[in-house]
Amino acid sequence: MSDSLSVSVVTACYNSARTIGTTIQSVNSQSHINIEHVFIDGGSTDATLDVIVSNARIGHTVMSESDKGIYDALNKGIGRATGDVVGFLHADDFYANDDVVDRIAGCFARPEVQAVYGYLQYVSQIDTAKVIRNWNTKPFNPGRLKRGWMPPHPTLYVREEWYEKIGGFDTNYRIAADYFSMLQFFSHPKFNAEYLPQVLVKMRVGGASNRSLKNIIQKSREDYSALKRTNVGGLGTLLAKNFRKVGQFL
């Protein structure tokens, strides 16, 4: 049954020729057969599209045009995805091993499971064997959500209809639309997520939310807004969420 589950992997990219080949190879080497790879390119001016065309699996989808930011691109990817399940693997990311998608698909063999998530490792841009930060999450419960818990978004795979339920990512958020979407999912009483206690994805360091003090402040404001809109928590939850990151470097 897991073999028949179709998984759409959305890769958002822009001028990513240096790293996207690793991302593509990571998808191509997966043991799960039924994978659709969707590329949403922001109008790259380097060789990104050439790398995609030369290396992507048969049946991949490519869209290249200007967008209004990362979440606009992800919404385009969701709109073009035809799989039962949608996940995101960006041009700086790659799977931890060749059976990640197959393990994820196996969890979805149970119809009551709406999402699957696991561990994330941040690795060096130069040496991807060097681990900078381990995001070893835990099984979900509502109490943890109020105490600042969240799953690593790059490891989160969700049944496609749930993105329809929330209307995709809210592009009014510049940095925290993924957090808002996860709060919407996990605060819903009928949302059931399966936890895989293993590293699923490795991400090169240097994400948009941590590039400057200005971005960190902006993200905190957006996180607080997301918490209030979903009635999950407030300032205490935000402080707990940020404090949780400290242990990931140890």
N, C-alpha and C positions, 0 to 999 in steps of 0.2 A: 504493500500500500504506500509506503514511503517513496518508492521509486516512481509512482505515478503522480506524486505531488509536484506541481510546477512551482519553482521558486524564481521570482524576478529579482535580480541583483542590479540596483541602480547605482551608477557611478557618475557623480557630478565632477566636472573637470574644467580647467582653464589654463592654457599654457603649461601643461603637465607632462610634456614629452619626456622629461628626465625620469619620472617615477611611474608613469601609468603602465608601462610595459610589465613591471612587476605585479601590479594589480591585475592586469589581464591574465598573466600566466597563472596567478593564484586561482583565478576563477576557472581557467581552462583545465587545471590539474585536479579539480574536485572530482571525487568518485561518484557523486550524485549526477545522474545523467540529465535530468529534466530541469535545466537552468536556462533562464533567459537573461542575457546581459544587456542592459539598457544604458546607453551613454548619453548624458546631457552635457553638451559642451557650450561654454559661454562665448563662443566665437574666437577660439584660440588663433593666435598669429604665429605660433611656432609649429613644430611637427606633430603635435598631439593627434590630429585627425589621421595623419599618415600612419602613426603607430597603431591606432585603433583599427584602421582598415586592414593593415598588414597582419595583425595578430589576434584580433577578437574571434571568438568562436562563431561557427556558422549559425545564422539566424539572429545575430545580434541586431540591436536597433541603435541608430545614431541620430541625434538631433543637435545641430549646431546653430546657435543664434544668440544674440545678446539677451541677458535676463536682468531681473531686478534684485539679484542676490541669490545666495545659496538656497534659501528656502523656496524661492520661486522656481529654481532649477529642480529641486527635489519634487515639488508639486508636478512639474512637467513629467518627471520620471514616473511618478505614481500614475499619472494620467495615461502614459503609454505602456505601462506594465500590464501584462496579460496573465501573470501567474496567480496561483492561489495565495501565495505568501510573498510579501515584499520586504526586502532588506536593503541596506545601503553600504557600499564599499567604495570609498572615495579614492582619488588618484594618489593619495599618500598612504593608503591602507592595503593590507593583504591578509589572507587567512593564515592562521597559525599552523595548519596542516591540511592535508588533502581530503580529509573526511569530515570537515566542519559542517558543510551544507548537508551532507547525508545524515549526520547526527541531529541537526536541527529538523530536517524533514521527518526523521523518525519520531520526534516528539509530537509533530503535528498529525501523526497517524491517529491520535486520539482526538475526536471531534470537539471535545470540551476545551481543548487548548487553543487559545486565541493568540498567544505570543510565546516566544522563546528568547532567552538572553543568557549571557555567560560572562566570562572574564575578558578584560581588555588589557593589553600591554602597550605602553608608550615606549618607543624605541628611538635610538639616535638616527638623525637624518643621514649621517655619514656611514655609520656602522649599525645596520639593523639587528645585528646579533647582540648589541648592547642595550639592555633594558634600563630605562630611566625611571619608570613608574609602573606599578602593578595595581590595577583596579580590580580587586578580587571582591566581587559583590556577594550578596546573600539572598536566600529565598525571600520572596515578597510577603509582607503582611501590612495591613493598613497603618499599624502603629509606627512601623519603620518609615513610611512615607511622610508622616508628620514630623519625624525626627531627622529629616533631610536626606533620607535614602533615595537613590535613583539608580536604575540600571545604566550601564554604559550604552549610549545610543548606537554606536557602531556595531554592537553585538545584538541589537534588538531586531527580531524578525516577527512581523505581525500579519495576520490574515488581512488580505486586501480590503475586505468590506469594512474593517474598522477604520481605515483611513477615510472611507466614504462617510462613516458615521460622524467623524469630527470635522469633516470638510478639508482635510489635508492640513498642511502647516499654515499657521497664521503669519503672513508675511509682514504684519505690522511689527513683529519682533525681528530685530536685525541679527541677534546673536542667540536668543533663548527660545526660539520657536520649537526646537526639539524637546526642550524641557517642558514647555507648555503642553505639547502633544502627549508626552509621557504622563504628566499629571492628569490629563484628560482620560487617558487609557486606564491607568492604575487606580484612579479614584472611582471608576465605574464599577458598580457592584457585580456586574456580569462578566467582567474582564478577568480571565484566568490565564496566568502566565506560568510557563514551565522554566525552571532554573537548571542550567547546565553548568556544573562546577568545574569548568575547564576554560583555558584561554581559547577564545574563538577568533579574535582579530588582533592584529598588531598595527599600531598607528605611529607614523613618524611624528616626532614632537614638532610643535609650532602651529597649533590650532588658532583660529581667528579670535576666539574669546580671550586668549592669554597673551596677545602680542604686545599690548601696551597697558599702562595704568588706565588710560581712558576707556579701553575696551573692557577691562575688569570692572570698572565702575558701571559702565553701561550694562554689562551682563548682570550685575547684582540688582540693578534697577528693574531689568526685565524679569529676572527670576522672582523678585518680590511681587511684581505685577501678576505673573503667572500663578503664584501661590494664592494670592488674594482672589483672583478670578475663579479659581477652581475650589476655593474654600478649603484648601488642604492645610494651610498654615499662614504664618506671617514672619515677622522679624526673627523669632526664635528658630523657626524651621530653616530660614535662610542662613543664619549663623551656623547652625548644626551642619547644614549641607556643605558649607565651605570648610568647616573644621574637619569633616570626614576625609578631605583630600590629603591632610597632613600624613596620615598613616600609610598612604599609597606610595610614599617616597622612601619608607623605611624598609 
